Amino acid sequence: MQQKPARVRILDAAHELMLTVGLARATTKEMARVAGCSEAALYKYFPSKEELFVHVLAERLPQLVPLLGELTVEPGRGTLEENLTRIARQAALFYEESFPIAASLYAERQLKRKLDDKLRTIGAGPHVPVEALDAYLRAEQSVGRIRPDADTSAAAALLLGACVQRVFAYDATSTGERPPVDPFAARLARTLLSGISVAEDPAHP
């Protein structure tokens, strides 16, 4: 069987290690070993661990911001409940994978600062999905599907915050299991809509 290209193997190894030991403890030396290449070869493709993290987010994790951008350019398409359920589902899956990777950063302040600096240079960071969801909700507000007095920024923070909370809030329950993603997303969308949508969604028949 043909071996995967080196860049693909490195990203696969980085993703695996970041998920299992966290970004702070995952070293480029170990990533190279798992990928079956030298550390020098790894640096030919990715000049730093921070660069690798950015590419893992963009190429290995469920994508949330592209979905929000797609919905924002066509407000009024589909129903709000369907759209918010899609968003909540994708967000829950994204945070389920990204949170274990990034959580260890909060114990490594220097690495976190370096990563934050890198994210700023490319216009990325954990604030971006909140801003993108706010933009989508404002677009729906502009076509009359969300109440004009609704706080879209707060609504965006509530929905995405709940998706982050799902990652770690249930470990200590009697079952230790997270709520299944599909019913969780549907309930979250319905609950949020009860506070921000107009009385009747024009997209409903």
C-alpha positions, 0 to 999 in steps of 0.5 A: 500500500502506498504511503501517505505524503509526509505532510499528511502523515505529519498532520495526522500525527500532530492531530493524534498527539494533540488530542491525547496529550494536549498541545502543550505536551505534544512535541514536534520531536514526537510528532515527527516520530509518529509520522515516520519522518525526521524533525527537520523534515517536519519543519520543512512543512511547518515552521513551528508547533503553533503553525501545526496547530493552526493547520490541524484546526483548519484541516482535521477538525469539523469546520464551523466558521465556513458554515456560518459564512455560507449561511450569512450570505443568504439570510432567509434560506431554510428555517431558523430552527434548521439552521441553528440546529446545524450550527449547534451540531457543528459547533458541538463537534468542533469543540469536542475535538478542539477543547482537549487539544487547547485546554492544556495551553492555560497551564502554559502561559508562554506557549498560549501567548505565542499561539495567540500572537500567531492566531492574530496574524491570520485573523483566527482565534476562539472569538471568531466563531462567536463573531461569525455567528453574531454576523449570521444572526444579524443578517437574519435580523435584517430580513425580519426573522429575528426580533429587532431588539434581540441581542444577537451577540449575547445569543451567539455567546449563549449557543456556542458557550453551551457547546463548549460546556457540553465537552467537560460538564458531564464527566462527573455525572453518574453516567459520565456521558455527554448528551448525544450531539443531535438531540442536544443541538436540536434542543439548544436551537429551539431554546435559543429561538424562543428568546430571539425569533419573531412570533412566526418564522417566514420560512415556515409554510 
